[in-house]
């Protein structure tokens, strides 16, 4: 429902940050008059690799407006069709029938004879059509696209200067990131990349092991072969550092920095997603991670006439696992969402199923995805939705149907999603919880969410289920939060009139028949 509200007292009407809120913001934009000409001089921010300096970060307007992006996990692991953690799990000895180890031994052979490296030539991406991908994503209503440029396996999908195990030298023998970026920009979407590299050193240590029992007990896995050290990394002595990059050696910190800087320099991502907080803990004390943040922000300013226009998303991983600096980046919540309205934009990254393509699994319903998107947007967030391609570069029918279903809904209701801002409250109704692993939505028409137009004149009321006859919106009662008058009520996608009445109990809306 779209409400045209005459509400000058709406406190959130200028919450998008278009106006100046304090003296410091005013002084950052000086109007100069010279010889009768008027021009504006912007104070250019310079970021330093310190917590204080990085807090100058501002989430750009394009991200606030976009609301919905598409994400893909696509790599060597896609060949096995057993999830994106296959490169590690195939080396985890197990007798469980559904384990990656048992699956691998049965399908490919023992890890001492056939390891992760041997899947690389099998990944050909022979049917990859970036234009078809972006057509599908754009039709689904996505405003940005962020492929996984490197996962924990450490295989780079670009023409990497610092990793010979990359998609140009091996496997597809194509610069996949360049191809995806080109198609993304041609279709008018914003382009970003996700990176999961920081944990790769510890993540691949399993490849240096061997079976602890059975006929091949003690026979080294293929990760021990020095010819493949660039993929499997050197074996670390003693106890390896935790999966969240604690006590990483300097050479690894430098390698991580150089590879991500290479991505920034040559592919100009507007969004950089880090699958952690700021690396690295221990001796490095996050200096390398903060140095990259400063470089990325300054590079964005350099490319955008002095204005930082990039988005850096990262996660809070908990004390002792990584560093997170409030206000220095945009918060990402993996497979979860905020339980309240956040003042600053944030993002949920989620998937229709497993992150990497896995044959025969059940996906989320279209309704579940849309309900999650609405709930997230009402709380000032964005949804980055992962759809896993097959190794050949195609999507299964179920994925295509989900994307088409989202697009169909967006074409009718996108006005209440894109370019909106949160209202005074995110919603009303029962405190219904949506399990992060659920494929179906638990919400009903009693669960209501709100968004508003940037200028504050329109409020969008979205019920997470179709009301049978009518709906009453208690938050819009006379004498309540909305102090102005409601001029009109319109149902998006419906050309006829809508009957409505506002009183002290709420806004009563009769559904068209």
ChimeraX attribute file (.defattr): number of C-alpha atoms within 10 A of each C-alpha:
attribute: neighborCount
match mode: 1-to-1
recipient: residues
	/A:1	20
	/A:2	20
	/A:3	17
	/A:4	19
	/A:5	20
	/A:6	17
	/A:7	16
	/A:8	13
	/A:9	12
	/A:10	17
	/A:11	13
	/A:12	16
	/A:13	21
	/A:14	15
	/A:15	17
	/A:16	19
	/A:17	10
	/A:18	10
	/A:19	10
	/A:20	13
	/A:21	11
	/A:22	8
	/A:23	8
	/A:24	9
	/A:25	10
	/A:26	11
	/A:27	12
	/A:28	13
	/A:29	14
	/A:30	12
	/A:31	10
	/A:32	11
	/A:33	10
	/A:34	7
	/A:35	5
	/A:36	6
	/A:37	7
	/A:38	9
	/A:39	10
	/A:40	10
	/A:41	10
	/A:42	14
	/A:43	12
	/A:44	15
	/A:45	16
	/A:46	17
	/A:47	24
	/A:48	19
	/A:49	17
	/A:50	16
	/A:51	15
	/A:52	12
	/A:53	15
	/A:54	22
	/A:55	15
	/A:56	17
	/A:57	21
	/A:58	20
	/A:59	21
	/A:60	15
	/A:61	15
	/A:62	16
	/A:63	24
	/A:64	21
	/A:65	17
	/A:66	21
	/A:67	28
	/A:68	24
	/A:69	26
	/A:70	24
	/A:71	25
	/A:72	22
	/A:73	25
	/A:74	26
	/A:75	28
	/A:76	28
	/A:77	27
	/A:78	25
	/A:79	23
	/A:80	25
	/A:81	17
	/A:82	23
	/A:83	20
	/A:84	24
	/A:85	16
	/A:86	23
	/A:87	27
	/A:88	21
	/A:89	21
	/A:90	23
	/A:91	28
	/A:92	19
	/A:93	18
	/A:94	14
	/A:95	10
	/A:96	10
	/A:97	9
	/A:98	10
	/A:99	16
	/A:100	24
	/A:101	23
	/A:102	20
	/A:103	16
	/A:104	21
	/A:105	15
	/A:106	10
	/A:107	10
	/A:108	14
	/A:109	14
	/A:110	19
	/A:111	25
	/A:112	21
	/A:113	13
	/A:114	15
	/A:115	21
	/A:116	22
	/A:117	17
	/A:118	14
	/A:119	17
	/A:120	20
	/A:121	13
	/A:122	17
	/A:123	23
	/A:124	19
	/A:125	24
	/A:126	11
	/A:127	11
	/A:128	19
	/A:129	15
	/A:130	18
	/A:131	16
	/A:132	12
	/A:133	18
	/A:134	24
	/A:135	13
	/A:136	16
	/A:137	26
	/A:138	21
	/A:139	18
	/A:140	24
	/A:141	23
	/A:142	25
	/A:143	24
	/A:144	26
	/A:145	28
	/A:146	28
	/A:147	22
	/A:148	21
	/A:149	25
	/A:150	24
	/A:151	25
	/A:152	20
	/A:153	24
	/A:154	26
	/A:155	25
	/A:156	27
	/A:157	28
	/A:158	25
	/A:159	22
	/A:160	21
	/A:161	12
	/A:162	15
	/A:163	17
	/A:164	15
	/A:165	21
	/A:166	25
	/A:167	25
	/A:168	17
	/A:169	16
	/A:170	17
	/A:171	19
	/A:172	23
	/A:173	17
	/A:174	18
	/A:175	17
	/A:176	22
	/A:177	23
	/A:178	15
	/A:179	15
	/A:180	21
	/A:181	24
	/A:182	15
	/A:183	20
	/A:184	25
	/A:185	14
	/A:186	12
	/A:187	15
	/A:188	12
	/A:189	19
	/A:190	21
	/A:191	23
	/A:192	28
	/A:193	24
	/A:194	22
	/A:195	21
	/A:196	17
	/A:197	25
	/A:198	29
	/A:199	24
	/A:200	24
	/A:201	25
	/A:202	23
	/A:203	25
	/A:204	22
	/A:205	19
	/A:206	19
	/A:207	26
	/A:208	19
	/A:209	20
	/A:210	21
	/A:211	19
	/A:212	11
	/A:213	9
	/A:214	7
	/A:215	8
	/A:216	13
	/A:217	10
	/A:218	13
	/A:219	14
	/A:220	17
	/A:221	21
	/A:222	24
	/A:223	27
	/A:224	19
	/A:225	14
	/A:226	12
	/A:227	10
	/A:228	14
	/A:229	12
	/A:230	14
	/A:231	21
	/A:232	27
	/A:233	21
	/A:234	18
	/A:235	18
	/A:236	13
	/A:237	6
	/A:238	6
	/A:239	6
	/A:240	16
	/A:241	18
	/A:242	16
	/A:243	15
	/A:244	24
	/A:245	28
	/A:246	23
	/A:247	17
	/A:248	22
	/A:249	16
	/A:250	13
	/A:251	9
	/A:252	16
	/A:253	20
	/A:254	11
	/A:255	15
	/A:256	22
	/A:257	18
	/A:258	17
	/A:259	18
	/A:260	19
	/A:261	17
	/A:262	17
	/A:263	21
	/A:264	21
	/A:265	12
	/A:266	12
	/A:267	17
	/A:268	20
	/A:269	22
	/A:270	23
	/A:271	22
	/A:272	23
	/A:273	24
	/A:274	19
	/A:275	22
	/A:276	24
	/A:277	24
	/A:278	27
	/A:279	29
	/A:280	27
	/A:281	22
	/A:282	16
	/A:283	12
	/A:284	16
	/A:285	16
	/A:286	22
	/A:287	17
	/A:288	19
	/A:289	22
	/A:290	24
	/A:291	16
	/A:292	21
	/A:293	24
	/A:294	20
	/A:295	18
	/A:296	26
	/A:297	25
	/A:298	22
	/A:299	21
	/A:300	21
	/A:301	19
	/A:302	15
	/A:303	13
	/A:304	12
	/A:305	11
	/A:306	16
	/A:307	19
	/A:308	25
	/A:309	23
	/A:310	27
	/A:311	23
	/A:312	23
	/A:313	23
	/A:314	24
	/A:315	22
	/A:316	19
	/A:317	16
	/A:318	10
	/A:319	8
	/A:320	11
	/A:321	20
	/A:322	22
	/A:323	22
	/A:324	21
	/A:325	19
	/A:326	12
	/A:327	16
	/A:328	23
	/A:329	23
	/A:330	20
	/A:331	23
	/A:332	27
	/A:333	19
	/A:334	17
	/A:335	15
	/A:336	17
	/A:337	23
	/A:338	15
	/A:339	12
	/A:340	14
	/A:341	20
	/A:342	14
	/A:343	11
	/A:344	16
	/A:345	23
	/A:346	26
	/A:347	27
	/A:348	23
	/A:349	19
	/A:350	24
	/A:351	24
	/A:352	23
	/A:353	19
	/A:354	20
	/A:355	20
	/A:356	27
	/A:357	27
	/A:358	20
	/A:359	13
	/A:360	8
	/A:361	8
	/A:362	12
	/A:363	18
	/A:364	18
	/A:365	18
	/A:366	21
	/A:367	20
	/A:368	19
	/A:369	22
	/A:370	18
	/A:371	22
	/A:372	20
	/A:373	21
	/A:374	24
	/A:375	27
	/A:376	25
	/A:377	28
	/A:378	30
	/A:379	27
	/A:380	24
	/A:381	31
	/A:382	27
	/A:383	30
	/A:384	26
	/A:385	23
	/A:386	23
	/A:387	27
	/A:388	26
	/A:389	24
	/A:390	25
	/A:391	25
	/A:392	18
	/A:393	19
	/A:394	17
	/A:395	16
	/A:396	13
	/A:397	8
	/A:398	14
	/A:399	18
	/A:400	15
	/A:401	14
	/A:402	20
	/A:403	22
	/A:404	18
	/A:405	18
	/A:406	20
	/A:407	21
	/A:408	15
	/A:409	16
	/A:410	19
	/A:411	13
	/A:412	12
	/A:413	18
	/A:414	16
	/A:415	16
	/A:416	25
	/A:417	24
	/A:418	19
	/A:419	19
	/A:420	27
	/A:421	29
	/A:422	29
	/A:423	26
	/A:424	18
	/A:425	15
	/A:426	21
	/A:427	23
	/A:428	15
	/A:429	16
	/A:430	11
	/A:431	9
	/A:432	11
	/A:433	10
	/A:434	17
	/A:435	12
	/A:436	12
	/A:437	14
	/A:438	14
	/A:439	18
	/A:440	16
	/A:441	20
	/A:442	16
	/A:443	21
	/A:444	16
	/A:445	15
	/A:446	18
	/A:447	19
	/A:448	24
	/A:449	24
	/A:450	27
	/A:451	31
	/A:452	27
	/A:453	22
	/A:454	21
	/A:455	14
	/A:456	25
	/A:457	16
	/A:458	25
	/A:459	24
	/A:460	26
	/A:461	21
	/A:462	23
	/A:463	23
	/A:464	22
	/A:465	16
	/A:466	13
	/A:467	15
	/A:468	11
	/A:469	10
	/A:470	14
	/A:471	19
	/A:472	19
	/A:473	19
	/A:474	18
	/A:475	20
	/A:476	20
	/A:477	19
	/A:478	18
	/A:479	13
	/A:480	13
	/A:481	15
	/A:482	20
	/A:483	16
	/A:484	15
	/A:485	12
	/A:486	20
	/A:487	10
	/A:488	15
	/A:489	21
	/A:490	18
	/A:491	18
	/A:492	14
	/A:493	11
	/A:494	11
	/A:495	8
	/A:496	9
	/A:497	11
	/A:498	15
	/A:499	14
	/A:500	16
	/A:501	13
	/A:502	17
	/A:503	12
	/A:504	11
	/A:505	15
	/A:506	18
	/A:507	19
	/A:508	18
	/A:509	21
	/A:510	16
	/A:511	15
	/A:512	13
	/A:513	5
